[in-house]
Amino acid sequence: MAGRVVLITGGSRGIGASAARRFAAGGDRVVVNYCRSREKAEALAEEIGGWAVQADVSDSVQVRNMVDNVLDKFCQLDILICNAGIAQQKLFGDLTDEDWRRMFAVNVDGMFYTIRAALPHFIHRKAGKILTLSSMWGQVGGSCEVAYSAAKAAVIGLTKALAKEVGPSGITVNCVSPGVIDTEMNGNLGPEDLAALAEETPLERIGRPEDVAEALWYLASDAANFITGQVLSPNGGLII
């Protein structure tokens, strides 16, 4: 497995940064994509011996340029981790057109653009692993998070359909769907909220970014070569 080239979108912090560290520790060459967090991305890239590259995943031209730059630099791409995403809590009746479109632009369109740009390379090699990031809310729905839940459900649909389409080319496509993870994205949750969620979770704790990174590492490993179109849910049993 050592020496693979891994591109992680939204890789400068949270789950993405944890995944970057995990794959680098395993000997892979990691490309950390960022949109605005340049300092964090470059510091992380220096820490792990990787490479930071800027692109707004909601912009198809920037995404294609990013993938082309990765291929020009490394002449290969083995693993694509589509992690870039945004979240929003809002009553359904208060959602604006812009709220809805922005949610899908980053969480769904960005994934589509990134995979579309990388797929010809994977097909040419008849190999590659594509990993998408959804959420437990994409599986069961979250009150006051309708736009986010809908976008993350779309990710699961994309994963399953694409796995069927590209399987004959030797490419696997799988999804990691985390539960509540201790990241900046859940920074709106106070200590009492987190304690209540931990109490509801059979494993009696909130997830850590490292828990998700290990799920991604497994699906990218040779141990998962016969697994595709699946959803792996590191959620501590919060939803079963």
C-alpha positions in Angstrom: 0.0 0.0 0.0 2.9 2.4 0.6 3.7 5.1 -1.9 0.1 5.7 -3.1 -1.0 9.2 -4.0 -4.1 10.3 -2.1 -6.1 13.5 -2.8 -8.3 14.7 0.1 -10.7 17.5 -0.5 -11.4 19.7 2.5 -8.3 18.3 4.0 -7.0 21.2 6.1 -8.9 20.5 9.3 -11.2 18.1 11.2 -11.9 14.8 9.6 -9.9 15.7 6.5 -6.8 16.6 8.5 -7.0 13.5 10.5 -7.3 11.4 7.4 -4.2 13.2 5.9 -2.2 12.3 9.0 -3.4 8.7 8.9 -2.5 8.1 5.3 0.8 9.9 5.5 1.7 7.7 8.6 1.0 4.7 6.4 3.5 5.8 3.8 1.2 7.5 1.3 1.9 10.8 -0.5 -1.0 13.1 0.5 -2.4 16.1 -1.3 -4.3 18.4 1.0 -7.0 20.4 -0.8 -8.3 23.6 0.9 -10.5 26.5 -0.1 -9.7 29.3 2.3 -7.6 27.8 5.1 -4.3 28.2 3.4 -2.2 28.5 6.6 -3.7 25.4 8.2 -3.3 23.4 4.9 0.3 24.4 4.4 1.2 23.7 8.0 -0.4 20.3 7.8 1.3 19.5 4.5 4.7 20.5 6.0 4.0 18.4 9.0 3.2 15.2 7.0 5.5 15.8 4.1 2.5 16.3 1.7 1.4 19.0 -0.7 -1.3 21.6 -0.2 -3.4 22.7 -3.2 -6.1 25.4 -3.3 -9.4 24.9 -5.1 -13.1 25.7 -4.4 -14.7 22.3 -5.1 -18.0 24.1 -6.1 -16.1 25.5 -9.1 -15.7 22.9 -11.8 -12.8 24.7 -13.5 -10.8 25.0 -10.3 -11.4 21.3 -9.5 -10.2 20.2 -13.0 -7.1 22.3 -12.7 -6.5 20.9 -9.2 -6.7 17.3 -10.4 -4.6 18.1 -13.5 -1.9 19.7 -11.2 -1.9 16.6 -9.0 -1.4 14.3 -12.0 1.3 16.6 -13.5 3.2 16.5 -10.2 2.9 12.8 -9.2 1.9 11.2 -12.6 -0.6 9.1 -10.7 -3.6 9.2 -8.4 -4.6 6.1 -6.4 -7.2 7.3 -3.9 -9.7 10.1 -4.0 -11.3 11.1 -0.7 -14.2 13.5 -1.2 -14.5 15.1 2.2 -15.1 18.8 1.5 -18.5 19.8 2.9 -20.5 22.4 4.8 -23.4 22.1 7.3 -26.2 24.4 8.4 -28.9 24.3 11.1 -32.0 26.1 10.1 -35.8 25.6 10.2 -37.0 24.4 6.8 -39.3 27.4 6.4 -36.4 29.8 6.9 -34.1 28.2 4.2 -33.4 30.5 1.3 -32.8 29.6 -2.3 -29.1 30.5 -1.7 -28.9 28.2 1.4 -30.2 25.3 -0.5 -28.1 25.8 -3.6 -24.9 26.4 -1.6 -25.4 23.2 0.4 -25.7 21.2 -2.8 -23.0 23.2 -4.6 -20.3 22.2 -2.0 -21.6 18.8 -0.7 -22.8 17.3 -3.9 -21.7 19.3 -7.0 -18.2 19.5 -5.5 -18.1 15.7 -5.2 -19.4 15.2 -8.7 -16.8 17.6 -10.2 -13.9 16.0 -8.3 -14.8 12.5 -9.2 -15.5 13.4 -12.8 -12.1 15.0 -13.1 -10.2 12.0 -11.6 -12.2 9.2 -13.1 -10.6 9.1 -16.6 -7.2 8.5 -14.9 -8.7 5.6 -12.8 -10.4 4.1 -15.8 -7.2 4.2 -17.8 -5.3 2.4 -15.0 -8.2 0.1 -14.3 -7.7 0.8 -10.6 -8.5 3.3 -8.0 -10.4 3.9 -4.8 -13.0 6.6 -4.4 -14.2 7.4 -0.9 -17.1 9.8 -0.2 -18.2 11.4 3.0 -21.8 11.4 4.0 -23.4 11.7 7.5 -25.8 9.8 9.7 -28.3 12.6 8.9 -28.1 11.5 5.3 -29.3 8.1 6.4 -32.0 9.0 9.0 -32.6 12.7 8.5 -32.0 15.5 11.0 -34.5 18.0 12.3 -33.6 21.6 11.4 -31.0 20.1 9.0 -33.1 19.3 6.0 -30.8 20.8 3.3 -27.8 19.1 4.9 -29.6 15.8 5.3 -30.8 15.9 1.7 -27.3 16.6 0.3 -25.8 13.9 2.4 -28.4 11.4 1.2 -27.5 12.3 -2.3 -23.9 11.4 -1.6 -25.0 7.9 -0.6 -27.1 7.6 -3.8 -24.1 8.8 -5.9 -21.8 6.3 -4.2 -24.0 3.3 -4.8 -24.8 4.1 -8.5 -21.2 5.0 -9.4 -19.9 1.8 -7.8 -22.1 -0.2 -10.2 -21.0 1.8 -13.2 -17.2 1.7 -12.6 -16.8 -1.6 -10.9 -16.0 -3.4 -14.2 -13.1 -0.9 -14.5 -11.5 -2.2 -11.3 -12.5 0.9 -9.3 -14.2 0.7 -5.9 -16.5 3.4 -4.6 -17.5 3.5 -0.9 -19.0 5.9 1.6 -18.1 6.7 5.2 -21.1 8.1 7.1 -20.0 9.4 10.5 -22.1 10.0 13.5 -21.5 13.0 15.8 -17.8 13.8 15.6 -15.9 16.3 17.7 -14.9 18.8 15.0 -15.4 22.5 14.3 -18.5 21.6 12.2 -20.2 20.6 15.4 -18.9 23.6 17.3 -22.4 24.8 17.8 -23.0 22.0 20.2 -22.4 22.9 23.8 -21.1 20.6 26.6 -24.6 19.7 27.7 -25.5 18.8 24.1 -22.4 16.6 23.7 -23.0 14.9 27.0 -26.6 14.1 26.1 -25.5 12.7 22.7 -22.8 10.6 24.4 -25.3 9.2 26.8 -27.6 8.2 23.9 -24.6 6.4 22.2 -24.1 2.7 23.1 -20.3 3.3 23.2 -20.9 6.2 25.5 -18.8 8.8 23.8 -18.7 11.3 21.0 -16.7 10.3 17.9 -13.2 11.6 17.2 -11.9 12.5 13.8 -9.4 9.7 14.1 -12.4 7.2 14.2 -13.4 8.4 10.8 -9.9 8.4 9.5 -9.5 4.7 10.4 -12.7 3.9 8.6 -11.3 5.6 5.5 -8.0 3.9 5.9 -9.7 0.5 6.0 -11.7 1.1 2.9 -8.6 2.3 1.0 -6.6 -0.8 2.1 -6.2 -4.1 0.3 -8.4 -5.7 2.9 -11.4 -3.8 1.3 -10.6 -4.8 -2.3 -13.8 -6.8 -2.6 -16.0 -4.1 -1.0 -17.8 -1.5 -3.1 -21.0 0.5 -3.0 -21.2 0.2 0.7 -21.8 2.7 3.6 -19.5 2.3 6.6 -20.9 4.2 9.6 -18.5 5.1 12.5 -21.2 6.4 14.9 -20.7 4.4 18.1 -24.1 2.8 17.6 -26.0 6.0 17.8 -28.0 4.8 14.8 -28.4 1.1 14.1 
